[in-house]
């Protein structure tokens, strides 16, 4: 397989082998990849303008609320390393760049990004990332214990929110539209207003 090759809009892996974070660090900085269980996924093309506007508004609302609070919010590109156990950084086989992450345990943060599961992850899906976001990342984040996983569908202006249950699995998603507000209970009293998230600014 050729690097960056696409079939039916879905990213293909980087050649036919398994990779680690050590390999990931050696790749050209201008290339964007994610590793999921050793498989490398090309993250091109760059996000659309609408994607970036949605991401920016969500990031603003989280940032504004979390001022002077212990949890921290980060926007892509921001590496999240997800070790299976206690392996060395260079041996980790999963490194993702979610659109937005919230981390409340500061011991997981370092100069490289985050090592360990964030408390909340948001992915803004597109035709290129839908399969990965809905399946591979869903299973990954569930397995690694991410408490809340949001999938934002930019095309139909909806948000699916998956919350971790006591059995360690995500329950059925809560569905929200552009007129709704989302209460983020794991962060206290944060309420995310989706109207400005999806509203096109007048020129």
C-alpha positions in Angstrom: 0.0 0.0 0.0 1.3 3.5 -0.8 1.4 6.1 1.9 -1.6 8.4 1.8 -3.5 6.1 -0.7 -7.3 6.3 -0.2 -10.0 3.9 -1.3 -13.7 5.0 -1.0 -12.7 7.8 1.3 -11.2 5.6 4.1 -7.6 6.0 5.3 -5.4 3.0 4.7 -2.6 1.9 6.9 1.1 2.9 6.3 2.4 -0.3 4.6 1.6 -3.7 5.9 3.3 -4.0 9.3 2.9 -2.9 12.9 4.5 0.3 14.3 5.3 1.8 17.6 5.6 5.3 19.1 9.3 5.0 18.5 8.6 4.6 14.7 6.0 7.4 14.9 8.6 9.9 16.2 10.9 9.2 13.3 8.4 10.1 10.6 8.5 13.5 8.8 6.8 16.3 10.8 4.8 17.4 7.9 3.0 14.0 7.8 0.1 13.3 10.2 -0.5 9.8 11.3 -2.3 8.0 14.1 -1.4 4.5 15.5 -4.2 2.2 16.7 -2.9 -1.1 18.0 0.2 -0.9 15.8 -1.6 0.1 12.6 -0.8 3.5 11.2 -3.6 5.6 9.7 -3.0 8.6 7.4 -4.7 11.7 8.7 -4.7 13.6 5.4 -6.4 15.6 4.0 -6.3 18.5 6.4 -9.6 19.3 8.3 -12.2 21.4 6.5 -13.0 25.0 7.4 -16.3 23.9 9.0 -14.4 21.2 11.0 -12.1 23.9 12.3 -14.9 26.3 13.2 -16.7 23.6 15.2 -13.5 22.6 16.9 -12.7 26.2 17.8 -16.1 26.9 19.3 -16.1 23.7 21.4 -12.6 24.4 22.5 -13.6 27.9 23.5 -16.5 26.7 25.6 -14.5 24.1 27.4 -11.5 26.5 27.9 -13.7 29.2 29.3 -15.4 26.9 31.8 -12.1 25.2 32.9 -10.3 28.4 33.8 -8.9 28.1 37.4 -10.1 24.5 37.6 -7.9 21.4 37.8 -8.9 19.8 34.5 -7.2 20.9 31.2 -8.4 20.9 27.7 -6.3 20.5 24.5 -7.0 20.7 20.8 -5.3 18.8 18.0 -2.6 18.3 17.1 -2.0 16.8 20.5 -0.6 13.3 21.0 -2.4 10.9 23.3 -0.3 7.8 24.0 -2.4 4.9 25.2 -0.2 2.1 26.6 -1.7 -1.3 27.3 0.2 -1.7 30.5 3.5 -0.1 31.7 5.5 -0.4 28.4 8.2 2.2 27.6 7.0 5.1 25.5 8.9 3.9 22.4 7.1 0.6 22.6 3.5 2.0 22.8 1.5 0.9 19.8 -1.4 3.4 20.1 -1.0 7.1 19.6 -4.0 9.2 18.6 -4.7 12.9 18.0 -8.3 13.5 19.0 -9.8 16.8 18.0 -10.3 17.8 21.7 -9.3 16.1 24.9 -9.9 16.9 28.5 -7.5 15.6 31.1 -8.1 15.9 34.9 -5.2 13.8 36.1 -2.2 16.1 35.6 0.2 13.2 36.3 -0.7 12.0 32.8 0.6 15.2 31.1 4.1 15.8 29.9 5.9 17.7 27.2 5.0 15.0 24.6 1.3 15.3 25.3 -0.8 12.8 27.4 0.2 9.3 28.5 -2.9 7.5 29.6 -6.6 7.9 29.0 -8.1 11.4 29.0 -11.4 11.9 30.9 -13.2 13.1 27.8 -12.5 12.9 24.0 -14.3 14.6 21.2 -13.9 13.6 17.5 -15.4 15.7 14.7 -16.1 13.1 12.1 -16.0 13.4 8.3 -16.3 11.2 5.2 -12.6 10.3 5.6 -12.7 9.5 9.4 -16.2 8.2 10.0 -15.3 4.5 9.9 -12.4 5.0 12.2 -14.2 7.3 14.6 -17.4 5.1 14.8 -15.7 1.7 15.1 -11.9 1.6 15.7 -11.8 4.6 18.0 -15.0 3.7 19.8 -13.7 0.3 20.7 -10.3 1.8 21.6 -11.6 4.5 23.9 -14.0 2.0 25.5 -11.2 -0.5 26.2 -8.9 2.2 27.6 -11.6 3.6 29.9 -12.2 7.0 28.5 -15.2 8.2 30.6 -17.0 10.2 27.9 -16.6 10.0 24.1 -18.3 12.5 21.8 -18.7 12.0 18.1 -19.7 15.3 16.3 -21.3 14.8 12.9 -20.6 18.1 11.1 -22.8 17.3 8.1 -26.1 16.8 9.9 -25.2 19.0 12.9 -25.6 16.4 15.6 -23.5 15.0 18.5 -23.5 11.5 19.9 -22.3 11.2 23.5 -21.2 7.9 24.9 -20.8 7.6 28.7 -18.8 4.9 30.5 -21.0 2.6 32.6 -20.0 0.8 35.8 -19.4 -2.4 33.8 -16.6 -0.7 31.8 -18.7 -0.4 28.6 -20.3 2.5 26.9 -24.1 2.7 27.1 -26.4 3.7 24.3 -25.5 7.2 22.9 -27.3 10.3 23.9 -28.2 12.2 20.8 -28.2 16.0 20.5 -29.0 18.4 17.7 -27.9 22.0 16.9 -30.6 23.4 19.2 -29.6 21.4 22.3 -27.3 21.9 25.2 -25.1 19.2 26.7 -24.6 18.9 30.4 -21.1 17.6 31.0 -21.6 16.0 34.4 -18.1 14.6 34.8 -16.8 18.2 34.8 -19.2 19.6 37.3 -21.6 22.3 36.0 -20.4 22.7 32.4 -23.1 23.1 29.9 -22.1 23.1 26.2 -24.4 25.1 23.9 -24.5 23.6 20.5 -26.2 26.5 18.8 -23.0 28.6 18.3 -21.0 25.4 17.6 -23.0 24.7 14.4 -24.1 28.2 13.4 -22.4 29.6 10.3 -21.1 33.1 11.0 -22.6 35.8 8.7 -20.0 37.5 6.4 
